[in-house]
């Protein structure tokens, strides 16, 4: 049972999970993570089809024994998979006798290993007001003959009138607990409080909340925070079971929900529970961020999509400092974003409103855009390595997510201005660019390019799934501006660095190198370390983004390269040399082979943007690196999110 807020009644909080037969590794990982996060109760779903498998007895014997070592175990017996239980089953599954035999066998074979057995299906008992006496009689007989230590009747709906009928038909006579579903909507109308009015005083049964049978299709832990965790302290129930792994209709586990992501890294909920100074109270705090803050109503919000990220939170902070009301849309999927959002809340408690949502959620995006006077769209999947492993995910976030924003803006009678951040990766690996090796790194042979950088006339060339998804989004924004009249512009980013950047994978090589040096961790060069990039301090980028927004619609339909330009150029080795001076110690550097499609040289020609807007970068690379180094030292001392290992590849 996890610790809660003092002075308020708190439900026992457990996890709800379904495993396919033989998922030994997944089960061990989840049990370890759940125990480390402070959970002590687990509800395991078992289906009739699974139980009839030849491998079922050995599997469930092992699973329940492992779970019982650290948790109080509830076995929930379903006819179908929990996420299919809303569907009408085939006739052979629907027969009460088949389920009755299943229930009896499970009682006899599992009863000594578990504390609770839950009848999770109502065997065809319809919802109020047409409850079937025949079906109810079969179910009542089944429960009465059970030999389980403690028995729970599950799959119930929160309707006091239905419960009254079920009580009169004897469905509650042999049970010690009632489990209600439709968890995300639980008790909106105070229905749980009416349960005591239905049942006589001597028949006080435990009341549990269990998850919806149809879990959210896309949920990076957001539903756990806003919908599920938000109701734990209302005192209306004794137990709450949370989904840590969403299972879509196809039966494939949904990545990004629960304690870990699909690639094994801590997800949002896992980070909050296990973070130093975190735990249940930390989850509750973040949950409140998504329940609304700031001034309500109107269409005067500066909408920052991805506003808890590195660039987004800096833009939001600048806008709030100017007196604007801010609406942040973010799913907090990236490590460190919860810290950035906390930082914004502390600085501007009355100006920051948060919508914890995924850019792939069309309804959420529509809601946010309807309230916006301007839009800054930064949300993206930015890891090239992730795009190679999960191209559909990469495409959905970068391309479809951007389309969601564009379509929502298009539906407005007067569409708000939109500034979109693209990437220099739309130009590909620049393999046709003739280079020479100089003392400071690679440089173009062409004098004009060497003095100015790469301009917007460069042909587009997409060389990775990430380049394809961001390039497609880039072109969609420009096309919506040119053909549909949307006041939108695109800035193609080079290397951006500065405060609120935690040095995580693919979040920028400058911050990553600085973090490695400050934490006394070796740096890895992919290639010879003489690759050259222009770097731009985040304060200068924020100024450029706001300048671009202020110049709409005059610059609508235009793309601009954005970076520090030839005056702010660094090679990998050059940055390491600079850090050796700041840190008073030469960093340890490992070297690995070149990665596919890596650019040996990229420097932005920003003259087009400068000519149109008058913008100029003000902070040089040497001063900017020093400022980020000092900020990173303070952050690591404060024990902020841990850096990823050197096995992960960092974007340049």
WORA-V871050 format. One record per pair of residues at least 12 apart in sequence whose ideal C-beta (glycine too) atoms are under 6 Angstrom apart, sorted by the first residue. I is the first residue (numbers start at 1). J is the second residue. Records with the same first field share a line. If there is no record, write none. Layout:
BEGIN
I=J + J
END
This chain:
BEGIN
1=40
2=38 + 280
3=280
4=280
8=233
9=235
10=233
11=232 + 237 + 239 + 240
12=41 + 239
13=240
14=41 + 42 + 43 + 241
15=34 + 39 + 42 + 242 + 244
16=43 + 211 + 241 + 243
17=44
18=45 + 82
21=50 + 53 + 55 + 59
27=63
33=259
35=70
37=273
40=71
41=71 + 72
42=67 + 71 + 73
43=74 + 76 + 241
44=75
45=76 + 78 + 82
46=75 + 77
47=78 + 81
48=79 + 102
51=102
64=113
68=113
72=115
73=114
74=116 + 118
75=110 + 114 + 117
76=118 + 120
77=103 + 106 + 120
78=120 + 121
79=93 + 99 + 121
82=213
83=214 + 215 + 247
85=213
86=213 + 214
96=123 + 138
99=123
100=142
103=142
107=146 + 147 + 148
111=147 + 148
116=150 + 152
117=148 + 151
118=152 + 154
119=153
120=154 + 155
121=155
122=155
123=135 + 139
127=157 + 162
128=159 + 161 + 162 + 165
131=165
136=169 + 171
140=170 + 171
143=174
144=174
150=176
151=175 + 176
152=177 + 179
153=175 + 178
154=179
156=178 + 180
158=180 + 191
160=194 + 198
163=198
164=198
167=198
177=205 + 206 + 208
178=205 + 207
179=208 + 210
180=209
181=210
182=212
183=209 + 211 + 212
184=212 + 227
186=209 + 231
187=236
192=236
206=238
207=237 + 238
208=239
209=237 + 240
210=241
211=243
215=243 + 246
216=246
217=248
218=358 + 360
219=246 + 257
220=256 + 331 + 333
221=257 + 267 + 268 + 269
222=331 + 356
224=269
225=286 + 287
226=287 + 290 + 356
228=242
229=283 + 287
230=287
244=258 + 259
245=258
268=332
276=639
286=338
289=354
290=354 + 356
293=353
294=325 + 351 + 352 + 353
295=325
299=371
300=325 + 373
301=325 + 327 + 371 + 372
302=319 + 324 + 326 + 374
303=327 + 368 + 372 + 375
304=316 + 328 + 376
305=329 + 377 + 379
306=330 + 378 + 379
307=328 + 330
308=330 + 332 + 337 + 340 + 341
309=337 + 378
310=500 + 501
311=378
312=378
313=340 + 344 + 500
314=500 + 538 + 542
315=376 + 542 + 545
316=328 + 344
318=542
320=348 + 351
325=351
326=351 + 352
327=353 + 368
328=354
329=355 + 357 + 368
331=358
335=504 + 641
336=502 + 641
339=640
340=500
355=368
359=379 + 401
360=396 + 401
362=404
365=404 + 405 + 408
366=408
369=408 + 409
372=416
373=416
374=416 + 417 + 549
375=416 + 418
376=419
377=405 + 420
378=421
380=398
381=394 + 397 + 398
382=506
383=505 + 506
384=464 + 466
385=649
387=464 + 465 + 466
391=465
394=465 + 469
395=469
398=469 + 470 + 473
399=469 + 472 + 473
402=473 + 476
406=480
410=484
415=486
417=487 + 549 + 552
418=488
419=489 + 545 + 548 + 549
420=477 + 490
421=491 + 493
422=470 + 474 + 490 + 492
423=470 + 493
424=492 + 494 + 602
425=467
426=460 + 471 + 474
427=458
428=461 + 463
429=463 + 597 + 599
430=599
435=600 + 601
441=530 + 532 + 571
442=530 + 532 + 600 + 601
452=605
453=565 + 566 + 603 + 604 + 605
454=605
455=605
456=559 + 561 + 608
463=597
464=597
474=490
477=490
478=490 + 557
481=556 + 557
482=557
487=552 + 553 + 556
488=556
489=548 + 555 + 558
490=559
491=560 + 562
492=561
493=562
494=534 + 563 + 604
495=533 + 535
496=536 + 538 + 541
497=510 + 511 + 535 + 628
498=537 + 538 + 628
499=631
502=641
503=515 + 643
504=644
505=644 + 648
506=651
509=650 + 652
510=535
512=650
513=575
514=628 + 629 + 632
515=632 + 643
517=579 + 583 + 587
518=632 + 633 + 636
522=588 + 590
523=587 + 589
524=590 + 592 + 646
525=572 + 589 + 591
526=592 + 595
527=594
529=572 + 573
530=571
531=572 + 600
532=569 + 571 + 601
533=602
534=563 + 564 + 565 + 568 + 569 + 603 + 604
535=564 + 568 + 570 + 621
536=563 + 564
537=619 + 624
540=617 + 618 + 619
544=562 + 615
547=613 + 615
551=613
560=608 + 609
561=604 + 605 + 606
563=604
564=617
565=604 + 606
566=603
568=621
569=603
570=621
578=625
582=629
END
